[in-house]
Amino acid sequence: MDSTEYKIHGIPEVRRNNTTAIGPAGVLSDQIDSLLYLTKKEIKMKNLKFVFFAILALALMAVVVTAQSPEELKALAAKNAVDTTVLAYKAIGGGIGFGLAAGLAGIGQGLVGSRAAEGAARNPGAAGAVQTMMIIALALIESLVLFALLIVFVKL
């Protein structure tokens, strides 16, 4: 068919030799690629900031866990210096261990939520099944954090 035949039949004309692709809102595909590159770079820096602040929070939790009143420290020092050291290391280990468990569980829950939203967006018909599986996964992840908290309190 010729382009005039397309116009006669009401079919829109398609130009196959056009090398420049036009994206959303008239933005050229080269510009979209450069925007995506900048976005990936910004995401990488944002993830780096999250890791830094997570490590900082864990370090601060370990300091808070070991905080004791002066009376408790004197009583422990009077008993035995070895007992004090062991109790301090238990508290530090418990704080760091639970901080890691809670932090990694938070990352896992975030990934589960984002993947569920992505799956529901791709297939809206299966959104109910995806939501059910997401809630079960979130409950299992949260139960692991509660078990970690229980272990910390039992062992200290």
Secondary structure by P-SEA (a helix, b strand, c coil): ccaaaaaaacbbbbbcccccccccccccaaaaaaaaaaaaaaaaaaaaaaaaaaaaaaaaaaaaaacccaaaaaaaaaacaaaaaaaaaaaaaaaaaaaaaaaaaaaaaaaaaaaaaaaaaacccaaaaaaaaaaaaaaaaaaaaaaaaaaaaaac
